[in-house]
Amino acid sequence: MAERIVIDPITRIEGHLRVEIEVNNGIITDAFSAGTMVRGIETILKGRDPRDAWAFVGRVCGVCTSTHSLTSVRTVENALGISAPPNAELIRNLMANALFIQDHVVHFYVLHALDWVDVVSALKADPAEASRIAQSISPWPKSSVGYFSDIQKRFKNFVESGQLGIFANGYWGHSAYKLPPAVNLIAVAHYLEALEWQKELVKVHTIFGGKNPHPNYLVGGVPCSINIEEANAVNAERLAMVGKLFEDAKTFVNQVYIPDLLAIASYYKSDWGAIGGGLTNYMSFGDFPMNGYNNPESFKMPRGVILNRDLSKIHEIKADDPEQIQEYVNNSWYDYSKGDKVGLHPWDGETNINYTGPKPPYDHLDVSKKYSWVKTPRWKGYPMEVGPLARMLVGYASGRAEYKEVIESTLKTLNVPVTALFSTLGRTAARGLETKLVCDWALEFYQQLLSNIKNGDTRTMNNAKWEPETWPKVAKGIGMVEAPRGALSHFIVIEDKKIANYQLVVPTTWNASPRDLQGKRSAFEESLIGTPVADPKVPLEVLRTIHSFDPCLACAVHVYDEHGTSIHDLKTY
C-alpha cells in the first residue's frame, strides 16, 4: 500500500513549494508539486507606461535580482524596435554574469550542499586529514591544518551552545550521507567562506546599476554613463574594480567551487548519477549576445530545444508562434475566460486570480482537481526542463567547443558516461560547470568593453523611439533571458501607449507546474519518480532532487493559514 508523504514547505528555496509523494516499498511511485502562493504582478502592470515595467517586475524576486528587469527592457525594446548600443549590451552581460556566478555559488553552498554534506560529522574530522585532502585537490591558500582546526572549534561552539544557527534543522546522521568527516569539514569551511565572498561580486550591480538588490535598468540602454575621468560616472577606478571582482570570482570558482563539486560527486556518482533524471526534454532560450540581442547565433549560450534526449538534433524556438508556447490552468487555481481546457499563448494570456473553486486549505492535495498556484506551460505540447542542465546539454549538442571541453573533461575525471548528466547529480554538476564558463565570458565581455572605450565609443543609451508619439497604436514584444534557474520570457501588448497585457513565463513555472491536460508531469514531479527513500519521515532524497533545480517561487501577494484565511496582504504603493 502506498504511503502518502507531505513536505510543506520545501525549505532552502525562494518561495512556497509543497511536494506530496507516494512511496511503495521505499521507492517514490508518484509525486505532486504545488506552488502555494499567488503571483499577480501582471495585473499590477496593466495601464502603466511600458518603459516603467522593468521597475515593477524586478521586484518579483530579489534572489535572481535584475534578471526580470533585463527581460522587461528587452521585451519593450522588441515591441518598439529599439536597439541598445554595444556598450549597453556588454554592461547588461556583465551584470548578468555577476548574478549567475554569485547565484550559482550561493545555491551550491548555502541551499544545496547540505543535502550532500553532514555538517555534524565534521566535528569528528581530523583537521590534518582535511588539510591533506584540500591541498591535494586545489591550490586554494586557506587549507592549513590550523585553519581547519579553527573552523572545527568554531562549529563545536555552535553545537555545545545548543544553537546550531544556520545549520539547524538538518537531517544530520541520515544514512544517505556518504562523505567522510574530513570532506565534510572542508565543505563546512567553504560554506562559511562562500557567505563572505558572495557579497563582494554583487558590487558589479552597484557600479553599473546603482544598487543591489534591484539594480536600475533603462529601455534603450543602461542607467550609467562612461567617462574615465569623471567621479560620478563609470570611470577608470570603477572599471578596474569590476575587472578585479571578476578575476577574484574566477579564482574562487576554479579553486573552491569546482574542486568541492568534483570531490562530492566522486562519492555519490554510483547512485545519484542515475537518479532524478526526470523529463527527457530540455529547453534553452540562449543568452549573452556578442553581436546584439537580435542575433541569437552570436549568443554565448545557444538557443534551442532537445527532445527525448536526442543530442543529435536541436529544435528551433519561435516564441512568437502561438503553437509553440502555451500556458494551461487545468490544474491551477486560476480561470480562463474561454475555459480551462485551452492553452493560451502569453500574448493572449490571462491572470485571473478571482478563482472561486476548491483551493487551500487542504490536509492532502485533491489532485483530481486544481492543486497549484503555478500555471502549466508547454512547448509544442511537451513539458520541458529548463535551467543549467538544459543549457549545458543544448550547448553540448550544438557542438560548441567550450561546452564539449568542460563536460567531457569532467566526465573523464569522474569516470562516468554522458548519461550521468541526466540525473540529480548531473543537474548539480551542470550548474558548477556553467559557472566556470560564465567566469571566462565575463572577463571576455570586460575586455571588449575596455576596448570600445579606448577606441572612443562611450555610448550607453539609444534615445531613438523614446517618445510615445513615435510608437504604433498597437505593439507586441517578447523578451527572452536565461536566468540562473532557466528559460525566462516576458510578453507585452501595448495599446495606445499603455500596457494592455503583460505575462511572465518563468523558469520555475516550467519546472514546478502541475500536470497538463494529458496528465503529463512537469520536471519536478517527473524527476522524483523512482527515487529511493530510506526513511519516509526524513525525506532527504526528495530535497536533493528538488534542490538540484534551485526552485524560486517568489511573487506571493497573499498568504493563507491552514483554514484558508488570509493572514497577510501585501499592499503596494
Secondary structure, DSSP 4 states (H G I P E B T S, - for coil): -PEEEEE-SPPSSBS-EEEEEEEETTEEEEEEEEE-S---HHHHHTTS-GGGHHHHHGGG-STTTTHHHHHHHHHHHHHHT----HHHHHHHHHHHHHHHHHHHHHIIIIIIGGGT--GGGGGG--HHHHHHHHHHH---S---HHHHHHHHHHHHHHHHTT--GGGTT--TT-TT----HHHHHHHHHHHHHHHHHHHHHTHHHHHHHSSSSS---BTTB-S--B-TT-TTSB-HHHHHHHHHHHHHHHHHIIIIIHHHHHHHHHHHHHHHTSS----S-EEE--B--SS-TT-GGG-SBPPEEE-TT-TT--BPP-TT-TTTEEEE-TTBS-B-TT-TT--B-GGG---B----SS-S--SS--TTS--BSS-EEEETTB--B-SHHHHHHHHHHTT-HHHHHHHHHHHHHHT--GGGGSSHHHHHHHHHHHHHHHHHHHHHHHHHHHHHHHTT----B--TT-SGGGS-SEEEEEEEEEETTEEEEEEEEEETTEEEEEEEE-HHHHHH----TT----HHHHHHTT-B-S-TTS-HHHHHHHHHT--B----SEEE-TTS-EEEE----
